[in-house]
Amino acid sequence: MEIKKNIVLLGMMGSGKSTIGGLLAKKLNSVLIDIDKKIEKKQNLKISEIFETKGEAYFRELEFNVTLQSLDGDNNIISLGGGAFMNKELRKVLKQKSSTFWLHWNADTLIKRIKNNDKRPIIKGLDNVEIKKLINERNKIYYFSDFKIICESLKKTEIVDKIIQKCKKNEIIC
């Protein structure tokens, strides 16, 4: 199968963008570009360390630039960080140069997945109500993705298959 434009996976932290992206890339004989991993490699720091030492604004600028560079190809699978799609300018470019897929999960499922993970600086110190509020705020923006994949109760392979079906139907792959 040939990918005609980049496929970008977006959604909350813990939604499986990296895992699903890896499986999708393998199935489509493509490459996964994991933006967070690329940033960590470039900075030689974990995301949480970048937030701690340089702040969120620095990280978001870095995320913006690394994502733009990653859009140069046209047949990659790109896994965005959870907050990247919140940037209106970046969102506009992503929608022009790729097909965006929102991996949607129920808030309670996401909270269970991310609550006690210290690699998630955005939710550090937040309680479940505050995390749910963040999820709801981001969902309002994720809604602008090209495709919404409802992942609840699906296996990883079923999520990948749903993405591929939508890609075939919309002639993103052939």
C-alpha positions as CSV (number, residue, x, y, z in Angstrom):
1,M,0.0,0.0,0.0
2,E,1.1,3.5,-0.8
3,I,0.5,6.4,1.5
4,K,-0.4,9.6,-0.4
5,K,0.0,12.0,2.5
6,N,1.3,11.9,6.1
7,I,-1.0,10.2,8.6
8,V,-1.0,12.1,11.9
9,L,-2.2,10.5,15.2
10,L,-3.4,12.9,17.9
11,G,-5.2,12.7,21.2
12,M,-4.6,12.9,24.9
13,M,-1.6,11.5,26.6
14,G,-2.2,7.8,27.2
15,S,-4.4,7.4,24.1
16,G,-1.9,5.1,22.4
17,K,-0.6,7.3,19.7
18,S,3.0,5.9,19.8
19,T,1.8,2.3,20.1
20,I,-0.9,2.5,17.4
21,G,1.5,4.6,15.2
22,G,4.2,1.8,15.4
23,L,1.7,-0.9,14.5
24,L,0.2,1.3,11.7
25,A,3.7,2.1,10.3
26,K,4.6,-1.6,10.3
27,K,1.3,-2.6,8.5
28,L,1.7,0.2,5.9
29,N,5.4,-0.4,5.5
30,S,6.1,3.2,6.6
31,V,8.0,5.0,9.2
32,L,6.8,6.3,12.5
33,I,7.9,9.7,13.6
34,D,7.2,10.1,17.3
35,I,7.4,13.8,18.0
36,D,8.0,13.4,21.7
37,K,10.8,10.9,21.2
38,K,12.3,13.1,18.5
39,I,12.4,16.0,20.9
40,E,13.9,13.9,23.7
41,K,16.6,12.7,21.4
42,K,17.3,16.2,20.1
43,Q,17.5,17.7,23.6
44,N,19.0,14.6,25.3
45,L,16.4,15.1,28.0
46,K,13.1,13.5,28.9
47,I,10.0,15.6,28.2
48,S,9.4,15.9,32.0
49,E,13.0,17.3,32.4
50,I,12.5,19.8,29.6
51,F,9.3,21.1,31.4
52,E,11.2,21.2,34.7
53,T,14.3,22.9,33.5
54,K,13.2,25.0,30.5
55,G,9.4,25.4,31.0
56,E,6.4,24.6,28.9
57,A,6.7,27.6,26.6
58,Y,10.2,26.4,25.5
59,F,8.9,22.9,25.0
60,R,5.9,24.0,22.9
61,E,8.2,26.1,20.6
62,L,10.4,23.0,20.2
63,E,7.4,20.8,19.6
64,F,6.1,23.3,16.9
65,N,9.4,23.3,15.0
66,V,10.1,19.6,15.2
67,T,6.5,18.8,14.0
68,L,6.9,21.2,11.1
69,Q,10.2,19.6,10.0
70,S,8.5,16.1,10.3
71,L,5.8,17.1,7.8
72,D,8.3,17.5,5.0
73,G,7.8,13.9,3.9
74,D,4.5,12.7,2.5
75,N,4.2,9.1,3.5
76,N,5.0,9.0,7.2
77,I,3.0,8.1,10.3
78,I,3.4,10.9,12.8
79,S,2.6,10.6,16.5
80,L,1.9,14.0,18.0
81,G,2.3,15.0,21.7
82,G,-1.0,15.4,23.5
83,G,-0.8,19.2,23.4
84,A,0.6,19.9,19.9
85,F,-2.8,20.1,18.2
86,M,-3.8,22.8,20.6
87,N,-1.6,25.2,18.7
88,K,-3.9,26.9,16.1
89,E,-1.0,27.7,13.6
90,L,0.3,24.1,13.8
91,R,-3.1,22.7,13.5
92,K,-3.7,24.6,10.3
93,V,-0.4,23.2,8.7
94,L,-1.2,19.7,9.9
95,K,-4.6,19.8,8.3
96,Q,-3.0,21.0,5.0
97,K,-0.1,18.6,4.8
98,S,-1.6,15.5,6.4
99,S,-4.7,13.5,7.4
100,T,-5.3,13.8,11.1
101,F,-6.8,11.0,13.2
102,W,-8.0,11.6,16.8
103,L,-7.7,8.5,19.0
104,H,-10.6,9.1,21.3
105,W,-11.1,7.4,24.7
106,N,-13.5,8.0,27.6
107,A,-12.0,10.3,30.2
108,D,-12.2,7.7,32.9
109,T,-10.1,5.3,30.8
110,L,-7.5,7.9,30.1
111,I,-7.3,8.9,33.7
112,K,-6.7,5.3,34.7
113,R,-3.9,5.1,32.1
114,I,-2.1,8.3,33.0
115,K,-2.9,9.2,36.6
116,N,0.2,7.7,38.3
117,N,2.6,8.3,35.5
118,D,5.4,10.8,36.4
119,K,6.4,11.2,32.7
120,R,3.3,13.4,32.2
121,P,4.3,16.9,33.4
122,I,1.0,18.5,32.3
123,I,-1.0,16.5,34.8
124,K,1.5,16.5,37.7
125,G,-0.3,17.5,40.9
126,L,-3.8,17.5,39.3
127,D,-6.7,15.5,40.7
128,N,-9.1,13.5,38.7
129,V,-11.6,16.4,38.3
130,E,-8.8,18.7,37.0
131,I,-7.6,16.0,34.6
132,K,-11.1,15.4,33.3
133,K,-11.4,19.2,32.7
134,L,-8.2,19.2,30.7
135,I,-9.4,16.2,28.7
136,N,-12.7,18.0,27.9
137,E,-10.9,21.2,26.9
138,R,-8.6,19.4,24.6
139,N,-11.4,17.3,23.1
140,K,-13.0,20.5,21.9
141,I,-9.9,21.1,19.8
142,Y,-9.2,17.5,18.8
143,Y,-12.7,17.6,17.3
144,F,-11.2,19.5,14.4
145,S,-9.2,16.5,13.3
146,D,-10.1,15.0,10.0
147,F,-11.2,11.7,11.5
148,K,-12.3,10.5,15.0
149,I,-11.5,6.9,15.9
150,I,-13.5,5.8,19.0
151,C,-11.1,3.4,20.6
152,E,-13.0,2.4,23.7
153,S,-13.3,-1.4,23.9
154,L,-11.2,-2.0,20.8
155,K,-8.0,-4.0,20.6
156,K,-4.9,-2.3,19.2
157,T,-5.1,-4.2,15.9
158,E,-8.8,-3.2,15.6
159,I,-7.9,0.5,16.0
160,V,-5.2,0.1,13.3
161,D,-7.7,-1.6,11.0
162,K,-10.2,1.2,11.5
163,I,-7.6,3.8,10.6
164,I,-6.6,1.8,7.5
165,Q,-10.3,1.5,6.4
166,K,-10.8,5.2,6.7
167,C,-7.6,5.9,4.7
168,K,-8.7,3.5,1.9
169,K,-12.2,5.0,1.8
170,N,-10.8,8.6,1.6
171,E,-8.0,7.6,-0.8
172,I,-5.2,8.5,1.6
173,I,-3.7,5.1,0.8
174,C,-4.0,2.9,-2.2
